[in-house]
Amino acid sequence: MYVARAVWPSSNGKSYQSIYLRESYRDGPHVRKRDIANLTHCDPKEVAAIELALKFKGDLSALGSLDRIQLRQGLSVGAVWTVYEVARRLGVDTALGHDFSGQLALWQVLARVLDQGSRLSAVRLAQVHAACDVIGIQRGFDENDLYANLGWLSQQQEKIEDCLFARRPGQKPEMFLYDVTSSYLEGENNALGAYGYNRDGKKGKKQIVIGLLCDERGEPLSTEVFRGNTQDPATFASQVKKTSQRFGCEHVTFVGDRGMIKSGQIQDLAQAGFHYITAITKPQIQTLVKAGRLQMDLFDSELCEVSDEGVRYVLRRNPLRADELSASRADKKASVERLRETLDRYLTEHPRARASTAERTVRAKIAQLKLNGWLTVEVEGRSLKLTVNQSALDEVSSLDGCYVLKTDLPESAAAKQVVHDRYKDLAEVEQAFRHCKTAHLEARPIYVRTAEHTRGHVLVVMLAYLIRRDLSRAWTALDVTVEEGLNRLQTLCSTEIRVDGAGSCLRIPTPSPATLPLLQSLHIQTPKLLPHTQTRVVTRKKLPQRRQAR
C-alpha cells in the first residue's frame, strides 16, 4: 500500500494533481493495482501523516524512537482563536467582509482586544499569534497597510454598523442610550483636534469628542467622532437622524444626561416623533421649587412623580449621596480651617507679615473649593476668623442628594420606576467609555492625524469593545477578568511534529485544565488544525513605497 500522485495537464495551461491511496496485488501471473481512497482533497499534512505511517508500518518502534521525533512550539493559538470565534459569532467578520481589507480590519480589532498598541505593534503581534492561519490573511502586511486600512474602515463605517444592527436578535430597539466623551491627542496636527472641555484632565492638549450610541442593554450600535470643541448638544441631531433613517426605527425614546438633551434637542425629537428621558440641573430644580411646581417635601428615598403640561417629573432624594455631599462640604471647611490656623501662627511669629495678605490667601482657597456662598473670612487684629452663614448653608444643602428626571413619555408607556431605571442605564455607556479609553482597550492617546484615520481608529475600538463585553459576560461566573483569561489562553500554542526523513505536521494540543473552562464557558472548541494553515493568496493593490499620511 502506498500513496500515488499523478499530474494532469489541461487545455488552459494549468496542471492538476491527483492523490490516491493505492495498493498492489497479484492476480495469477499478473501484478495489478487498485485505488482504495481518493486523497486529492485532503489536507497536505494529513497526506504526509498517512505516508509517514505507511513508511514505518513494518517497524512501529522506529517511528516511536524519541531521537527521530522533534517537537517545536509554534505560534500562540488559544487567545486569537477565542477572540476570532467570538467576533464570528457576533457577525463582526461578516460585517467587515472577507477580502483583504476586511481581513486587515478584523485583525486590527482582534489585536486591540489581545494587546493594545500602535499599528506597528499589531504587525509584530501577528508574528506571535497565529493570526494569518486563523483569519486567512495574507502574510507580509506591514503598518502602512494597517494605516491605509483605517481609511477604508472610515469609508465603510455606515455599512459595517448597519450590518451589525441588522444581525441583532429580536425586534428593533425602542430605547437608545447616548453620551459623549473626549479623548486627548498627541501632537498638534490632527484634522479633528481642537481645544475644548477636557474630560481627561490633560491640560494643554488638543482633543476629539466621541459620541457612542447604545441600545437599552448598553450594546454599542454606532460611534461618531466630532471636533474637539464641539458642545454635547450639537452632537445629538445626527443621532436622531441615524436612528430614524439608517436604522429605520419608528417608536424611539432617547436617554441622555442633563447636559445632552436640552430644549433644542427636545424640539428635534418632537419633530421626529420621538420621546426622551433626561434630568434637569440643580438651578432648574430651584426654579421649579420657587415657582411652586415642585415641593421640597416630595423629595424622599421613594420615587415621586409630578406632571405638568404634558411633562412628567420623577423626583427622588438619595440619602447616601446627601451624606456624601455633607461630608465633602465638612472636609473642605476643615481644610480651610487648617490653612487659617497655619497663617495665624505665621502672623504671630512674623510681626512684619501683613494680615491682609493672609486674608487674600484664605479667600482664594474658599473660592477654589466653591464655599464662598456660605463661608467668609475676616481679619480681627492680627488673626483670621471664619464665619458661616447658616441660612445660606441651609439653602445650599437643601437639595443635597436630590435629583429630578424629566420625560414626555405617557405613564401608559413607562411607569415612574421604568423611567428611573432607564436613566440609570446610562451607566452602561459610561462603563463602555471607561473600558474603551483606559481600562483595557486604551483608545487614547491618539497618534493618527487624518480625519479618516481617526474615525477608523475609534471604530476599531468600538468593535473590540463588543468582543470584550461578550468575553466579560462569559467569564464573570468563573471569577476571571478578560485580561486574566486572555493571558491564560495565550499559553495554548500549536505544536510542530517533525520526524527525520518523513516531513512534519502541525497540531494543536488538548487545552490544559486552566484554559479548558474558559473555552467551555464560551462554547468554543479548539480545532485540531487551523482553518487557514495553507493560506489562500488574496489579490490586493500594492501600496506605494512612500510613507503614508497617518
N, C-alpha and C positions, 0 to 999 in steps of 0.2 A: 504494500500500500504506500502511496506517495502522492505528493501534490504536483500536479502538472499545470504548466502555463502555456498559453498559445496566444499569439498576437495576430490580429486580423486587420489587414488594411481595408479602407473603404474608398469609395469613389471621390469623396470630398477631400481627400488628402489626410484625414485623421486616421489614427490607429486605435484599435480597441483590444483590450486584453481579457482573456477568459481564464478562470482559475477553477480547476476541478480536483476533487479528491478521488483518486483513481487507484485501481488495483489490477494486477496481472494474474491470470490463472491459465492452467493448461487444459486444453480441450483435445484429448488424444495426442496426436503428434504436434498440434499447433499451440502456440502461446497467444492468448487473446487478452484484450483489455476491456474493462468496463468502468463507467463512471458511477461512483457511489453518491456524491453530493456536488452541487454547484456552489463554489465558494466565491464567485465573482463579486458578489455584492457584500461580502463580509468585510469587516474592518481589517486593514492590513496587519494589525497587531494580533488579531485573532488567527489569521492565516499563519503568521510566524509562530504562534504558540502551538498550532497543530503540527507544523513542520518540526518544531523542537521535540514534541512528544514522539513523533514517528522516528526521529533520528536516534533517540535513546530508548526505543521500545524494547530492545534486547537486553539492556543493562540500565535499569532504573537507578541503581546505586550510583552510577556515574553522573546521572542527572542531579542526584541529591548531594553530590560532593560539595562541601561548602567552599572549597577553593576554586570551584568552577563558577560559582554564582556570586555576583556582585550586586549589592543593593545601594542605591543612591537616592537621597532625598530630593524630591522635586519641589515645585513651587507650592505655596500655600493655597489650599483649595477650600477649606471649610468656611471661612468668613465670606469670601467673594461668592461662593456658590449659594450660601444662605441669603445674602443680600440680593443676589440676582433672582432667586426664586420668589422672594417677597415682591420685588419690583415687577416680575412677570405676573404674579397673582393680582397685583393692583392695576395691571394694564399699562404700566409706565413704558415697558418696551414696545408695546403696540402703538402707543401714542407717539413715541419718538420715531418709530419706523425701523426698518431692518437694513437700510442702505448704510453706506459708510458713515455719513453724517449722523444718522440716528444711532449707530453703534458707538461713535465717539461721544455723543451726548450722553448715552446710557452709562458709559464708563466714567464720565465726569460726575454723574450723580452717584454711582456706586463708590467712587473714590472719595467723594465728600462724606459719605457715611463711614467708610472704613478709616480714613485718616485725613484730616483737614490740612489744606495747604494750597500752594500755588499750582498753576498748570504744569510747571516743571516737576513738582513733587508728584503729581498724578502720573506723569510719564514714568518716573522712577518706581512708583508703586506698582505699575503694571509688570515690572521685572521681578517683583517679589510675590505677587499674587497671580494666579493662573487666569488673568483677565481675558487674554486673547483666546484661550481654549474654552472658557465658559461662554463668553459673548459671541465669539466667532469673528472678532475684529481683526483686521489685517495687522500684522506686526510691523514695527518700524515707524509708527507715528511719533511725532515729537510735540513740543509745547506750542510751536507755531500752528500745527493742526488744531490743537485744543483752543487756542485763542481765536482762530478763524471760526471754529465751531460755536463759540459764544455768539457770534454774529448770526449764524444760522439759527440758533435757538431763539434769539430775539425775533427774527423774521417769522418763525413758526410758532410763536408763543400762543397766539389765539387758537390755532389748530390743535395744539397739544392740550391746552386747557379744555377746549370743547370736547375733545375725545375722552379725556378723563371724566368730565362731567357726565357725558352720555353713558359711561360704564357704571355710574353709581347705582347700587341696588335700590329698589323701591321707587317711590314716586319722587317727583321733583320737590326740592325743599321749599318750604314756605317761610322759613326763618333764616335770616342771614346775619352773621356777626361780622362787624367791620371795625378795624382800628388801624392806626398808623404808628410807625416808629421812625427813628432816624439812625443812620449809620455813618460814622466818620470816615474820611478818606485820607490816604497817604499821598501827599503831593497836591499840586495846585491846578492840574491840567485836566481834571475830569470834566466831561462835557455837561454833566448834570450837577456838578458840585457848586454849592453856594453856602454862604454863612447864614445860619438860622438858629432856631431854638434847639439847642443841642441836648439830647437826652442821654448821651454817653458820658457827659462830663469832660469832654476833650475840648478845652478852650483853644481857640486859635486855629482850629482845623475846619476845613470845609466838610460838608456832609451831603447826603442824599436823603430823601424821605421815601419810605417804603410803605405801601398800603397792602394789607392782607385781608382777603375776603374769605370767610369760612361759612360752612353750613351750621345747623343748630347743634351738631355734635362736636364742633371745633375742627372739622376736617377741612384743610385748606383747599380752596377751589381756584383761586386766582391771585396773582400778585401784580402790583404795578409800581413803577419807580417814577418819582417826581423830583423836580429840582429841590435843592436843599433848603430854600427859603419859602417853600410852599406851605401855606397855612392848612391846618387839618380840614376845615370845612370845604376848602377848594378842591380837595381830592374826592369828594363824595359824589358829585354829579355823574362821573364816569362809572361809578359802581352801580348806580341806579340804571343807567343805560345798558350796562353789561348784563345785568340780571334779566332785564326785560327783552332786549333784542338778541343777545348772543345765546343766553341760556333758555329763553322762551318761557320764563316764569310769569304767572299772572297774579296769584294771590301771595303777596310778599310782605313780610314785616322786617324792617331793618332794625338792628340793635346796635346802638353806638353810644359812646360816653358823652358827658355834658359838653365837652369841647368840640365834638364832632357834629352832632345833629342840633342845629340852631334853627331860627325862624326861616332862613333862606332854604335850608335843606328840607324842612318840613313842607314848604311850598312845592319843591321839586317832587317830593314823594306823593303829595296830594295830586299833582298833575298826572303822575304815572299810575294813580290808583293804588298806591302802596301805603302801608302803615309804618309806624315807628314805635320804638321803646327807647327812651333815653332818661337822663337825670338832669336836674336843674342845679344851678350853682347856689352857693350859700347866700350871696346878695339877692338872688331871685327868691329864695325861700323867705328872707327877711321882708321883701316887698310884699309877698303874698300874705304874710302874717300881719303886717301893718294894715293891709287893705281888708283884713278880716276874712279872707277867703280860706285861710288855714288858721287853726288854733293850736297853741303850744301844747295843750293837754291831749291832743290827738297823737302826739309822738310818744310811742310806747314800744316795748320789746315785741309786741304783737303788731302785725300789719294792720293799717287802717287806710281806708280809701275815701277820697273826696272827688266828686265830679263837678265840673264847672264848664259850661258852654261846650259840651262835646269832648272835653279833655278830661282824662282821669288822672288823678294824682294818688300815688301809693306811698304812704308815709311809714317811717319806722325810726326808732331810736335804738342804736346798737350800744348796749351798756358797756361792752368790752372796749369798743372804740372810744366811748366817752371817758372811761377810766384812763385809757392810753393818752388821750389829749390832755387830761387834767395832770397826769404825772409828767408829761413832757413840758407843760407850762411851768410846773413847780421846779423841774430840773433847770430850766432856762433862768428862772428867777434866782435860783440858788447860785448859778454861775455868775450872774451879775452881782450878787451879794458878795461872793468871794473876791471878785475884782474890786468892789468898793472897799473891802477890808484891806486888801493889798495896797491900794492907793492911799488909804487913811494912814497906814503905817509909814508909807513913804513920805507923806506930808509931815508927819510927826518927826521923822528922822532928818528931814531936809528942810530947814526953816525958809530957805530961799525958793523952794518949789512953789508954784502957783496952784492954788486950789481950782481956779477956773480951767486950767489945762486938764486936771484930773476929772473935772466935771464933764468936759467935752469927750473925754475918753469913755466914761461910763455911758454918756448919752448915745455915743456911736454904737456901743455894744448893745444897748437896749434896742436901737433901731435895727441893728443887724439881726437880732433874734425876733424882731417883729412884736415887741412887747410895749411899744410906745403908746398904744391905745389905752393902757391902764396902769403903766408903771412910769414914774418920773423920778428924777434925781435933783437934789437941791444942795446948795453949799450953806453950811452953818458954821461960821467961824473958819477953822481950818480942817473941817471934816465934811464928809459927804453923807447925805441922808436919802434913802429910798422911800418913796411914797406910793402906796397902792390905792388907786381909785376903785373902791369896791363896787360901786354901781356900774362903772364901765366894765369891770371884770365880770360881773354877773351877766351883763348883756352879751359880752363876747363868748362866754361859756354856755349861754343858754341853748345854743344849737350844737353842743358837743355830741357827737355820735348820731346826729340827725341827718337823714337824707330823704330826698323825695324823688320818686320815679315818675315819669310823665309818658303817657301813651294816648293814642287816639283809637286803639283797638276797643271794640264794644265788649262789654262784660260777657256776652254770649260766646265770643271768640276766645277770650282768655280771662280767667279769673285773676284776682289780685296776686295770688300766690304764684300763678304761672308767669305773670308779668315780672314779678320779683325774681323768680328763678332764671328766667331767660336773660335778664340783665346781668345776673351773676355769672352767666355762661361766658361773658366777655373775658373772664379769667382764662378761658381756653386759648383765646387769641394772644393774650399776654404771655401765657406759657409757651406758645409757639415762637413768639419773638425771643424769649429768653433762650430757648434751645437753638434757634437759628443764629442768634448773634453771639452768644457767649458759651453756653453750657457744653455743646458738643459739635455743632456744625460750623461755628465760627465764620459767619458771613463777613465779619469785619476783622481787621481793617481791609479796605478795598483798594487794590492797586491798579485796576484797569482804568483806561482813560476815555474810551469812546462810549457814546450813549448805548449803542447796541451791545457792546461787551458788558456794560454794567447791568443792563436788563437781563442778558443771558446768564450772568453770574447769579443774580438774585433768583431767577427761575430754577437754576440748578439746586440752590439751597432749599427752595420750597419743595421740589420733588424729593430731595434727600430727606426732608422732614417727614414726608408722607411715609417713607420706608421706615424711618426711625420710630415713628409713632406706632407702627404695626409691631415692630420688634419689642418696644417697651410694653405694649399690652400683653404680648405673649409671654414675656419673661418676668412679669410682675409676680406671678404666682410662685416662681422659682426663687424669688428674692435676689434676682440678678439684674444689675443695671445693663444698659445697652453696651457701655464701654467694656464692662467685665465679660459679657457674653461674647463680644467680637474678639476680645483678646484670647479667650479660650479657644474659639473656633479657628483662629489663625494657626494654632498648633497642628491642625489636621492638614497634612501635606500629602501630595501624591508621592508614589514610590516607583522608581525605575528599576526593573529587574533585568539584569544583563547576564547572559550565560556565554562563556567563551566559545566562540565559533558558531553561535546559534542566534545572534541578534539580541534584541531587547524588547521589553514590553512595559507599558506604564499602567499602574493600577492605583486605586485609592483604597487605603486600608479601612477596616471597620472602625467607626468612631469610638473613642475612649469613654469610660463612664462619666467623665467630666463634661464632655461635649454632646453625648447622645441625648440627654434630657432637653438641651437647648433646641436640637433639631426636632425632637418629638413634639415639643410644645407648639412648633410651627407647622407640624405635619409635613416635614421635609425629609426625604430620603436621599442619601448621598449616592451618586452614580458609581458604578464600577469603573467606567471610563468617562472622560469628559466629552461633551457633545461635539466639540469642535477641535479635537486634538489635531486632526488634519484640516487646517483652516482653509476654507474656500476663499479664493482671491476675489476681492470686490473691486471693481474698477472705480477709480477716483481721479480727480484732477490733481496734478502735482502743483504744490504751492511754489511761487517764485522764491528764489534764494534770498531776496532781500528781507530785511526784518519787517515783520508785520506791525501795523499800528495796533496798540493794545489798550 
